[in-house]
Amino acid sequence: MSAIMHPLDQLDPLAEYRDQFFLPPGKVYFDGNSLGLLCRSAEQAVLETLHDWKTLAIEGWTDGEADWFHLTERIAAQLSRLTQAPADSITLTGSTTLHLHQVLATLYRRDDSRPHILIDSSAFPTDRYGVASFLRNLGRDPAEHLLEVATDDAGLLREADILEGFRQGVQLAILPSVVFTTGQLLDLAMVTAGAAECDVRLCWDCSHSVGVVPLNLSELQPDAAIWCTYKYLNGGPGSVAALYLHPRWHALRPGLAGWFGADKSRQFRMEPELVPAAGAGRLQLGTPHVLSLSALRGALQVIEAAGVDRLRRKSLQLTGYLRDQFRGRLAEAGFVWATPEADDRRGGHLALRHQRARSLSLALRARGFVPDFREPDLLRMAPSPLYSRFADCDDLVAAIGQILADPPDLPGLSATLVT
Ligand SMILES: Cc1ncc(COP(=O)(O)O)c(C=O)c1O
């Protein structure tokens, strides 16, 4: 690693944020698209909650500062500022998978003459499993009613194919804003408008965009959106996910109901019939996961301070730089680009295919680099605009070059890496 600071790091307006993160000792981290790192304000927020639990016990739910009872709404307000959505159209109650089920149960109409649900062939498995099980529970065969938009020869989704898919007896679609494998960013405006034109209810899975790609939900106006908070939002392992429900659906009864979806002013009347909260809060289920939400509350302060537009700018600069380093130094190494070239077509990570991606990823880990591998041959790298440096990109590419030139003794690595 060079002792001289990389000129781009010297110029980086977000450089100060790196010190706010706990960088795993001896590691160069490129996996923030799977699990973002812990920051000081998240740690502090959890410690405060532990202190409140110690000292206030049950009164933490209602006591002024702690106010766990309204914690979900306070975090929804933070997320609404990040996504330009009305605060009462966002809630948090469980995992992204659970939110998917909530969206399906709330927005799908049994009596619609168009029974199909559309996903894409590169969907994250949970999206496919969730939709299939939902259909089965309705007595509908997924083989018939779960439609998939296929990717093209380059492994990318084409918006025109999605729009065509909307016309195939589809009433509801679950689609990724950024595809988790390739990092392809879809044209959200075009697809959302196309769905509205066909009266298809659309839910974006924004797990790979919120926190690194600006999202204006008020402008976009999808029917729903769901996203993980442990990736680019750094909320911690398994942190509670987010759910957006467009205001036009705020009067719908929740498909899945629980007592925390009640109008908070009367929740403790414990009435036999649910009187739902006014906005997306009605989609909450059980008692909020306060410790997890606390970490997220703290982590979001950093994202808000840095600003998503600035994060996007640096993220694009980092991924662009990393791509150029690959092109310049590893042109003959047998990598195939999975991520689209254009800035407005890629999310926060870069993906490359290589015959021995698995072994390469193991060899990198042995050297302290933490990229991410997805079967069968995908190497994903997500330099975080909050804590990665341009120098880290140089070091990663140099390490790959060294591994290729002098393959370590890992199963399957030496024979083919050099080809
Ligand atoms: C696009 C996408 N959706 C959903 C999930 C997972 O959801 P959950 O938090 O419920 O495991 C992931 C996890 O990586 C994801 O990438």
The ligand as an SDF file (V2000), in Angstrom:
LIG
                    3D

 16 16  0  0  0  0  0  0  0  0999 V2000
  -32.8380   -7.3200   -3.6320 C   0  0  0  0  0  0  0  0  0  0  0  0
  -32.9390   -7.9580   -2.2710 C   0  0  0  0  0  0  0  0  0  0  0  0
  -34.1550   -8.1570   -1.7360 N   0  0  0  0  0  0  0  0  0  0  0  0
  -34.2780   -8.7370   -0.5130 C   0  0  0  0  0  0  0  0  0  0  0  0
  -33.1650   -9.1320    0.2000 C   0  0  0  0  0  0  0  0  0  0  0  0
  -33.2310   -9.8650    1.5080 C   0  0  0  0  0  0  0  0  0  0  0  0
  -34.2490   -9.5550    2.3170 O   0  0  0  0  0  0  0  0  0  0  0  0
  -34.2430   -9.9760    3.8410 P   0  0  0  0  0  0  0  0  0  0  0  0
  -33.6500   -8.8390    4.6020 O   0  0  0  0  0  0  0  0  0  0  0  0
  -35.6440  -10.2420    4.1370 O   0  0  0  0  0  0  0  0  0  0  0  0
  -33.3780  -11.1760    4.0220 O   0  0  0  0  0  0  0  0  0  0  0  0
  -31.8910   -8.9080   -0.3190 C   0  0  0  0  0  0  0  0  0  0  0  0
  -30.7190   -9.3180    0.4660 C   0  0  0  0  0  0  0  0  0  0  0  0
  -29.5920   -9.2330    0.0850 O   0  0  0  0  0  0  0  0  0  0  0  0
  -31.7890   -8.3200   -1.5900 C   0  0  0  0  0  0  0  0  0  0  0  0
  -30.5810   -8.1290   -2.1330 O   0  0  0  0  0  0  0  0  0  0  0  0
  1  2  1  0
  2  3  1  0
  2 15  2  0
  3  4  2  0
  4  5  1  0
  5  6  1  0
  5 12  2  0
  6  7  1  0
  7  8  1  0
  8  9  2  0
  8 10  1  0
  8 11  1  0
 12 13  1  0
 12 15  1  0
 13 14  2  0
 15 16  1  0
M  END
$$$$
